[in-house]
């Protein structure tokens, strides 16, 4: 059985913390920012944890 290769698209989108959590960037922060409030844009700038439903799939894509 060959080694699992890391999915390069997933590797650019997700980070794994020291504790093993998978973090992702929130959506809606790339364009059309003029109509969004400063508060909304500030919240969108933070990382958030991946949902438990997607955790297993993303972990496999990252070769873990």
DSSP file (Angstrom, degrees, kcal/mol; ACC not computed):
  #  RESIDUE AA STRUCTURE BP1 BP2  ACC     N-H-->O    O-->H-N    N-H-->O    O-->H-N    TCO  KAPPA ALPHA  PHI   PSI    X-CA   Y-CA   Z-CA
    1    1 A X              0   0    0      0, 0.0     3,-0.1     0, 0.0     2,-0.0   0.000 360.0 360.0 360.0 125.7    0.0    0.0    0.0
    2    2 A X        -     0   0    0      1,-0.1     3,-0.0     3,-0.0     2,-0.0  -0.268 360.0 -86.3 -74.1 165.3    1.5    3.4   -1.0
    3    3 A X        -     0   0    0      1,-0.1     2,-0.4    -2,-0.0    -1,-0.1  -0.341  45.3-107.2 -65.8 149.6    1.8    6.3    1.3
    4    4 A X        -     0   0    0     59,-0.1     2,-0.3    -3,-0.1    -1,-0.1  -0.641  33.5-138.1 -76.0 133.9   -1.2    8.7    1.5
    5    5 A X        -     0   0    0     -2,-0.4     2,-0.3    -3,-0.0    58,-0.2  -0.742  19.2-111.5 -93.9 143.8   -0.5   11.9   -0.2
    6    6 A X        -     0   0    0     -2,-0.3     2,-0.8    56,-0.1    56,-0.2  -0.545  28.2-119.7 -71.8 133.0   -1.6   15.2    1.4
    7    7 A X     >  -     0   0    0     54,-3.0     4,-2.3    -2,-0.3     3,-0.3  -0.668  23.5-153.7 -73.5 111.6   -4.4   16.9   -0.5
    8    8 A X  H  > S+     0   0    0     -2,-0.8     4,-1.3     1,-0.2    -1,-0.2   0.813  90.1  54.6 -65.1 -32.3   -2.6   20.2   -1.3
    9    9 A X  H  > S+     0   0    0      1,-0.2     4,-0.6     2,-0.2    -1,-0.2   0.901 111.8  44.6 -65.4 -40.4   -5.9   22.2   -1.6
   10   10 A X  H >> S+     0   0    0     -3,-0.3     4,-1.9     1,-0.2     3,-0.9   0.874 107.3  59.1 -70.5 -37.6   -6.9   21.1    1.9
   11   11 A X  H 3< S+     0   0    0     -4,-2.3    -1,-0.2     1,-0.3    -2,-0.2   0.821 105.7  49.7 -62.3 -30.8   -3.4   21.7    3.3
   12   12 A X  H 3< S+     0   0    0     -4,-1.3    -1,-0.3    -5,-0.2    -2,-0.2   0.685 115.4  43.3 -79.4 -18.4   -3.7   25.4    2.3
   13   13 A X  H << S+     0   0    0     -3,-0.9    12,-0.6    -4,-0.6     2,-0.3   0.693 109.8  52.0-101.5 -22.2   -7.1   25.8    3.9
   14   14 A X  E  <  -A   24   0A   0     -4,-1.9     2,-0.4    10,-0.1    10,-0.2  -0.882  56.6-161.3-123.7 149.7   -6.8   24.0    7.2
   15   15 A X  E     -A   23   0A   0      8,-1.8     8,-3.3    -2,-0.3     2,-0.5  -0.969  13.3-142.4-124.8 143.8   -4.4   24.2   10.2
   16   16 A X  E     -A   22   0A   0     -2,-0.4     6,-0.2     6,-0.2     2,-0.0  -0.921  18.2-142.8-106.6 128.9   -3.9   21.5   12.9
   17   17 A X    >   -     0   0    0      4,-2.7     3,-1.4    -2,-0.5     0, 0.0  -0.269  29.9-101.1 -80.7 171.7   -3.3   22.8   16.4
   18   18 A X  T 3  S+     0   0    0      1,-0.3    -1,-0.1     2,-0.1    -2,-0.0   0.814 123.8  54.7 -61.7 -31.2   -0.9   21.1   18.9
   19   19 A X  T 3  S-     0   0    0      2,-0.1    -1,-0.3     1,-0.0    -3,-0.0   0.472 122.9-103.9 -83.8  -2.2   -3.9   19.5   20.6
   20   20 A X  S <  S+     0   0    0     -3,-1.4     2,-0.2     1,-0.3    -2,-0.1   0.487  73.3 139.9  95.5   3.1   -5.1   18.0   17.3
   21   21 A X        -     0   0    0      1,-0.0    -4,-2.7    28,-0.0     2,-0.5  -0.507  47.8-132.9 -76.8 150.9   -8.0   20.3   16.5
   22   22 A X  E     -A   16   0A   0     -6,-0.2    28,-2.5    28,-0.2     2,-0.3  -0.923  21.9-161.2-107.0 126.1   -8.5   21.4   12.9
   23   23 A X  E     -AB  15  49A   0     -8,-3.3    -8,-1.8    -2,-0.5     2,-0.3  -0.791   7.6-173.9-107.9 149.2   -9.0   25.1   12.3
   24   24 A X  E     -AB  14  48A   0     24,-2.7    24,-2.3    -2,-0.3     2,-0.3  -0.924  27.8-109.7-134.5 161.0  -10.5   26.8    9.2
   25   25 A X  E     - B   0  47A   0    -12,-0.6    22,-0.2    -2,-0.3    20,-0.1  -0.704  40.5-111.2 -88.5 143.4  -10.9   30.4    8.1
   26   26 A X        -     0   0    0     20,-0.8     3,-0.3    18,-0.5    -1,-0.1  -0.379  31.6-117.7 -73.6 153.8  -14.5   31.7    8.0
   27   27 A X  S    S+     0   0    0      1,-0.2    -1,-0.1    -2,-0.1     0, 0.0  -0.251  84.5  49.4 -83.1 173.8  -16.2   32.5    4.7
   28   28 A X  S    S+     0   0    0      1,-0.1    -1,-0.2    -2,-0.1    16,-0.1   0.723  77.8 103.0  71.6  27.4  -17.5   35.8    3.4
   29   29 A X        +     0   0    0     -3,-0.3     3,-0.1    15,-0.1    -2,-0.1   0.298  59.9  77.1-116.1   7.9  -14.3   37.8    4.0
   30   30 A X  S    S-     0   0    0      1,-0.2     2,-0.3     2,-0.1     3,-0.1   0.863 100.3  -7.8 -93.6 -36.3  -12.9   38.0    0.5
   31   31 A X  S    S+     0   0    0      1,-0.2    -1,-0.2     2,-0.0     0, 0.0  -0.941 103.8  51.1-154.9 174.6  -15.0   40.7   -1.3
   32   32 A X        +     0   0    0     -2,-0.3     3,-0.2    -3,-0.1    -1,-0.2   0.951  62.1 149.9  54.7  53.6  -18.0   43.0   -1.2
   33   33 A X    >   +     0   0    0      1,-0.2     3,-0.9    -3,-0.1     8,-0.1   0.594  46.4  80.6 -91.5 -11.8  -16.8   44.2    2.2
   34   34 A X  T 3  S+     0   0    0      1,-0.2    -1,-0.2     3,-0.0    -2,-0.0   0.854  94.2  46.4 -66.5 -34.0  -18.2   47.8    1.9
   35   35 A X  T 3  S+     0   0    0     -3,-0.2     2,-0.4     2,-0.1    -1,-0.2   0.525  96.6  89.9 -87.3  -4.2  -21.7   46.7    3.0
   36   36 A X  S <  S-     0   0    0     -3,-0.9    -4,-0.0    -4,-0.1    -3,-0.0  -0.740  81.3-116.2 -94.4 141.3  -20.5   44.6    5.9
   37   37 A X     >  -     0   0    0     -2,-0.4     4,-2.3     1,-0.1     5,-0.2  -0.270  21.4-115.1 -71.5 159.8  -20.1   46.2    9.3
   38   38 A X  H  > S+     0   0    0      1,-0.2     4,-2.2     2,-0.2     5,-0.2   0.875 117.8  55.2 -61.0 -37.7  -16.7   46.5   11.0
   39   39 A X  H  > S+     0   0    0      2,-0.2     4,-2.1     1,-0.2    -1,-0.2   0.914 108.5  47.0 -62.0 -43.9  -17.9   44.2   13.7
   40   40 A X  H  > S+     0   0    0      1,-0.2     4,-2.1     2,-0.2    -2,-0.2   0.918 112.7  48.8 -65.0 -43.8  -18.9   41.5   11.2
   41   41 A X  H  X S+     0   0    0     -4,-2.3     4,-0.8     1,-0.2    -1,-0.2   0.863 109.7  53.0 -65.1 -35.8  -15.5   41.8    9.4
   42   42 A X  H >< S+     0   0    0     -4,-2.2     3,-0.7     1,-0.2     4,-0.3   0.920 110.3  46.9 -64.3 -45.1  -13.7   41.5   12.7
   43   43 A X  H >< S+     0   0    0     -4,-2.1     3,-1.2     1,-0.2    -2,-0.2   0.872 108.5  55.6 -64.8 -37.4  -15.5   38.3   13.6
   44   44 A X  H 3< S+     0   0    0     -4,-2.1   -18,-0.5     1,-0.2    -1,-0.2   0.684  95.5  68.6 -70.2 -16.9  -14.9   36.8   10.1
   45   45 A X  T << S+     0   0    0     -4,-0.8    -1,-0.2    -3,-0.7    -2,-0.2   0.662  85.5  88.4 -75.7 -15.5  -11.1   37.4   10.5
   46   46 A X  S <  S-     0   0    0     -3,-1.2   -20,-0.8    -4,-0.3     2,-0.2  -0.429  79.2-115.8 -85.3 156.6  -10.8   34.8   13.3
   47   47 A X  E     -B   25   0A   0    -22,-0.2     2,-0.3    -2,-0.1   -22,-0.2  -0.544  30.8-164.4 -80.6 155.8  -10.2   31.0   12.9
   48   48 A X  E     -B   24   0A   0    -24,-2.3   -24,-2.7    -2,-0.2     2,-0.2  -0.955  25.0 -98.1-138.3 159.7  -12.9   28.6   13.9
   49   49 A X  E     -B   23   0A   0     -2,-0.3   -26,-0.2   -26,-0.2     2,-0.1  -0.504  40.7-108.6 -79.7 146.1  -12.9   24.9   14.6
   50   50 A X        -     0   0    0    -28,-2.5   -28,-0.2    -2,-0.2    -1,-0.1  -0.441  42.4-100.7 -70.1 144.9  -14.1   22.5   11.9
   51   51 A X    >>  -     0   0    0      1,-0.1     4,-1.1    -2,-0.1     3,-0.8  -0.274  25.6-117.0 -67.3 155.2  -17.4   20.8   12.7
   52   52 A X  H 3> S+     0   0    0      1,-0.2     4,-0.5     2,-0.2    -1,-0.1   0.780 112.7  62.3 -64.6 -27.1  -17.5   17.3   14.0
   53   53 A X  H 34 S+     0   0    0      1,-0.2     4,-0.3     2,-0.1    -1,-0.2   0.830 112.6  35.0 -67.3 -32.2  -19.3   16.1   10.9
   54   54 A X  H <> S+     0   0    0     -3,-0.8     4,-2.4     1,-0.1     5,-0.3   0.553  93.6  91.8 -97.3  -9.8  -16.4   17.1    8.6
   55   55 A X  H  X S+     0   0    0     -4,-1.1     4,-2.4     1,-0.2     5,-0.2   0.888  86.1  47.5 -56.1 -47.9  -13.5   16.3   11.0
   56   56 A X  H  X S+     0   0    0     -4,-0.5     4,-1.7     1,-0.2    -1,-0.2   0.900 113.4  47.9 -63.7 -43.2  -12.9   12.7    9.8
   57   57 A X  H  > S+     0   0    0     -4,-0.3     4,-1.9     2,-0.2    -1,-0.2   0.913 114.1  45.8 -64.9 -43.7  -12.9   13.7    6.1
   58   58 A X  H  X S+     0   0    0     -4,-2.4     4,-2.0     1,-0.2    -2,-0.2   0.886 108.7  55.9 -69.2 -38.9  -10.6   16.6    6.5
   59   59 A X  H  <>S+     0   0    0     -4,-2.4     5,-2.3    -5,-0.3    -1,-0.2   0.898 108.9  48.2 -59.2 -40.4   -8.2   14.6    8.7
   60   60 A X  H ><5S+     0   0    0     -4,-1.7     3,-1.4     1,-0.2    -1,-0.2   0.899 108.9  52.9 -67.6 -41.2   -7.9   12.0    5.9
   61   61 A X  H 3<5S+     0   0    0     -4,-1.9   -54,-3.0     1,-0.3    -1,-0.2   0.847 107.2  53.0 -61.9 -33.5   -7.3   14.7    3.3
   62   62 A X  T 3<5S-     0   0    0     -4,-2.0    -1,-0.3   -56,-0.2    -2,-0.2   0.440 116.9-115.6 -83.8   0.9   -4.5   16.1    5.4
   63   63 A X  T < 5       0   0    0     -3,-1.4    -3,-0.2   -58,-0.2    -2,-0.1   0.833 360.0 360.0  72.9  33.0   -2.9   12.6    5.6
   64   64 A X      <       0   0    0     -5,-2.3    -4,-0.2    -6,-0.1    -5,-0.1   0.395 360.0 360.0-105.6 360.0   -3.3   12.2    9.4
